[in-house]
Structure formats: structure tokens, C-alpha cells
Amino acid sequence: MVATAILIGIWNRNTIPFIRKSKTFVDPHPLHADLNLTMSHIVHSPQILRVTVTNLHPASSLTLLSWGTPLDPDGLESGVFHITERRSATRILNVVSRTRHSLPPKRDAFIELESQHAVTKDITLEGPKFSFEKGKEYNIQARGYWKVVWHASVAHAGEKALKLSAGATGIMSWEYESDVVTIKIGR
């Protein structure tokens, strides 16, 4: 009988520190859903899209390699943006130049997102590569992969580890797909 009483005392809810109701546990490891990509149409002449990437994780910083993403300075040429004429579903942006970046990446190729913060980029859709016709509507969506995502800030992962695409924090690769934005070209 004495042994039973001791076991009940050990498993008492108040004696186990990690079960207390007043503390909330936050998993420090980000999930795919913690990295959010949105687009909006902000200006009509010239046509400008605003791309926003948000780290929704409540506690962890993320660092991204921008290459081949909507944040890449060569994003329009990399095939990240899928632009189709709304009625016919004909893809109009067929420029995929497979931009080659020199290795190792320079510091400005890394995007650091603190927890609960966002970064935005405005993209102008004009020039000979866009065959927009007046009076038509076009759907635009960004799709691809975050090829290299670190669960750390640049300072924590270390710039050398980032450039080698290595690091103790681990590297993740996640698929992304933005919402579809519709633009109408004026007459």
C-alpha cells in the first residue's frame, strides 16, 4: 500500500513542471505554413505587383536564399511568375532564361526574416517580354520552391555556412504558391 501512495504523489499534476497551465510551449522549429507569400496589384500604369514574404513563426528567425524566388532580382526571367490571359488561359510570360548566379552567393542574396516580420518587393511588369493586350485581363501567380531556408538568423547560422549552403541549424526546402492576382489592361 505504501508504494502505491508514493507513485500517486510522483504523478501529481502540480509536481511535473512541464505540465503547468500557465506556461505555453512554442516549438522553435518553423513549419512550411510559417512562411507566407502574398501578392497584390498596387499600381496600374505601369503595372506593379507587390510581393510580400512573411515569417509567421512566433519565435524563430528564418533566412532565405532569394535565387529563383519572387524576391530574386532576376525573378521575372527565372520563370517564377506564371502570367496567363484570363479568358484563354494562354501563358504570356514564356521568358525563362535560367539565370546563372555566381557561387558563393553574395550577402545581399540572403533575406533574413525575424519572427513575425515581413519583407516586400515591388515588381514592374513592363517591357518587350510582356505582350499585354489592351482591354484584356491577366492572372499572375508566383510558384516554385524556397530552395534554401535556414532556421536561423544570418548571425546565428554564420555567413560562411550560408554561402556553403550548410549549417548546424538545418536547411529546409519548401514549395510556395502565391495567391492569384488579376490585372486588367486599360484601353
Secondary structure, 3 states (H helix, E strand, C coil): CHHHHHHHHHCCHHHCHHHCCCCCCCCCCCCHHHEEEEEEEEEECCEEEEEEEEECCCCCCEEEECCCCCCCCCCCCCCCEEEEECCCCCECCCCCCCCCCCCCCCHHHEEEECCCEEEEEEEEECCCCCCCCCCCEEEEEEEEEEEEEECCCHHHHCHHHHHCCCCCCCEEEEEEECCCEEEECCC
